[in-house]
């Protein structure tokens, strides 16, 4: 059973969003089709916005909550999320959106598990708020991707 602080978990998730933003930017640079390129650039910004939102949230969260030790039987709370993210520059816009949403849903599912097994009410509330942030960004992504298809 691994132990880490809530701060460590959020820092790891922020790093993951930054890495995904860089991946999507790189794939956008390599994409041949303009719509896919625009979508990948948008998704890159989406990931950077999530990283920034988590950073701000981390700065505003109670120190006691962030310093809470969290025991996780899974060891790494976001390992499952990072593994399946596979984006290639030749994917269709639909495939990119589907892949991004599937990955985001895995992260939300992890947050739900972390919230359900949180060691205190404050920790559970923190992860519930992170779920709300992620879901709000997912809705924006779906809406904006649909608008891109109309261009």
Phi, psi and omega in degrees: 000125182269148176236138175203163180277160176300322177303316179299318180296313181294320178298319179295319180293320176300316179299319179297317178297321178297316179298317179295320177302317179293320178299312181295324177297314180298317179293324176297319178299328183269347184294140181272325183271136184300317181295320178294318178301312180297319180296315180296322175296319178298314181295325176300314177296321177304313180294320178293324176295320177296319178298317179293319179297319178293323177299312178297318180297319180297322179291330184267344183291155179295135180303319181299323178291314182296330181271002179292132176281137185237122178264127182234123178295332181284345180084285183252110188291346180238008181300319180298327182289316187288324188303313189274002184286108181231106178239134176235153184293345182263008179288156174282164178298321180297318180293322178297310181299315181299315181295316179296316181294322177297317179295315179299320180296324177296321178293316178299319178298320177297317178300321179297316178297318178295321179294317183294328183254014181302143183286348178210164178298321180298319179293318179298318178297320179301312181290330174296320178294322177294325175300314180299319178298311182297317181293323177298317179294324176299316180298319178296319179299313180299313180298312183290327177293322177295320177295324178298322178297332181280348182289000000 
